[in-house]
Amino acid sequence: MNVWLIGATVLMGGFLPCLLVAARATALDALVALQLAGSTATLVLLLLSEGFHRPSYFAAPLVLSVLSFVGTLVIARFLARSSR
């Protein structure tokens, strides 16, 4: 086990607060928790790909970073339309 895998394991603990906020907070706060979880997942995948020394694994976090941002925008638009 190297420092990259330890960092990814520690960073995975950041999903628990995001899950709690997403489950118990208002819709806008849950959206922020979703965005934070997407950013955290991207960082965890980057650390795992570096920890396993697999350059081909770097594609997944790069795609996830773009898709999580776009998904958050879609959900924000949905929430704006439903609040009217």
Summary of the structure (lengths in Angstrom):
residues: 84
radius of gyration: 14.9
end to end distance: 51.7
largest distance: 51.7
contacts: 225
relative contact order: 0.14
helix: 89%
strand: 0%
